[in-house]
């Protein structure tokens, strides 16, 4: 992942404290249009509690900042579907500030869960 990407490219990674027991973690797989900045993809939320897994589709936008450590910012929104015992669809939002390698900091919201200031790691 770099500032010289053209066309459509994939960006896969995680948002969250991977390895911290009980912490929610988001796995994402995004297609990014390098020219328009449009983003579309899928997210999966994993948390080691009963009913802690969700998945869904997201859309968003990537902006190139052109300065500093984090050269790109991404915002995502969509809906995630609950695994049993919960039933339903819930709003999901995420934000990321990343460097040219796709690593940085971010956060996400779903249900009553609000996570900020956690690592973003490219796969």
N, C-alpha and C positions, 0 to 999 in steps of 0.2 A: 504494500500500500504506500503510495507516494503522492506528491502534488502533481506529478506528471501523468497520472492515470488518465486514459481516454476511454470513451465508450462505456460499456457496462462491466462492472467487476463485482466479485463477491467479497464480503467482509464478514468473517465468523469470529465469535469470541464470547467472553463472559463478562458480566457485571456483578460484582459482589465479592465477599470475603470467602473465597474458595478454601475449604479445609477448616473453617470455623464451625464447630458443631451447632446445628440449629439455625444457622444464618441462611436467609433466602438468597439464592443465586439465580441469575438469569443467563441462560444460554441463548445466543442470537445467531441467526443466519440471515444476512442482508444482501440484497442486490442494490448497488449504488450506480446511478447514472452520473458519471463524472462531469458531464457538461452542464446538466440542469441542477444537479444536487439532489434530485428526487431519490428517495430510499423506500424500498418495500421489502418485506421479509416475514420471518417467523421468530417467535420467542417461546421459550419454555422456562417456566419458573419451577425451581426445585427447592423444597424445604423439608427437613427431616421431621415432619409432624404429620399426623393423620389429616388427609385432605389438603396437604401442602403443595400439590403439584397442579400447575396450570399450563395451558398452551394457547397460542392464538396468532393471528396475523397482525402486522403493524405496517404503518406507513410513516413517512417523515421526510426530513430534509437534512442535508449536510451542507455546512458553510465552511469555506476556507478562510481562516483568520489571517494568514500571511505573516504572523509574527509570534514570538514567544515559543515556549516549550510545546504547547499544545496548538498545533497548526490547523486543526479541524474541530468543529462542534457539530453534534448530531442531536436532533430531537426526534423522538418516536412517540406515536400514540396508536392505540387500537383497543381491542378487546381480547381478553383471555377467557377460556372455558375451564371450569372447575372439574376436577376429578372427584368421583364419589368419596365421601358422603355429601359434599356440597353439590348443588345443582344450579347452573345458571351461567351467565356471561357477565364479566366485570370489566370496567374500564382499566386500562393500563397505560402508563406514561413512563418514558425514560429519557435521560439526557446523558451525553458523554462529551468530554473534552479529551481529544486524543492527539498523539504525535504522528509522525509519518509512518511509523511501524504499526499503528493501530492500538497502542497502549496508552493509558491515561487514567482519568478519574471520572466518576459518574454517579448516577443514582437512578432510582425507579420508584413508582407508586402503583399499588393495586390494593383493592379492598381497604383495610385500615392500616396497611403496611407502607411506611415511608422510609426509604433507605437513601442516604446521601453520603458523599465523600468516600466511596468505595472504589477499589481498583477495577479498571477495565483492561482486559487482557485479550489480545488477538490470538487466535488459534492458528 
